[in-house]
Amino acid sequence: MHAHANKAPTNLAYNQQTTQSSSYLNDSHVASSNAVDNTTNGNWAWDMSNSITH
């Protein structure tokens, strides 16, 4: 996984929120998958906004 957690600090809160909303499944694999997906999406959004503002 190619992570840029330092670039997208708001992504952590989004991962936590998504993990909590999926907690009824009580499945750590689902939570991990959500974290990976959210990290990918967050980095893409960060890269896009960064390329526009810089």
Residue, then its C-alpha position, 0 to 999 in steps of 0.5 A: m500500500h502506498a500511504h501518505a497519512n501525513k498528507a491527509p490528516t482529515n483522512l484519519a477521522y474519516n477512517q474512524q467514522t467509517t469503521q464505527s459505522s461498520s462496527y455492527l459487522n464486528d469484522s476487523h477485515v471489513a474495518s481494515s478494507n475500509a481504512v485502505d479504501n479511505t486512505t486511497n480516496g483521501n490521498w487522491a483528493w489531497d493530490m488533486s487539491n494540492s496540484i491545483t493550489h500549488 
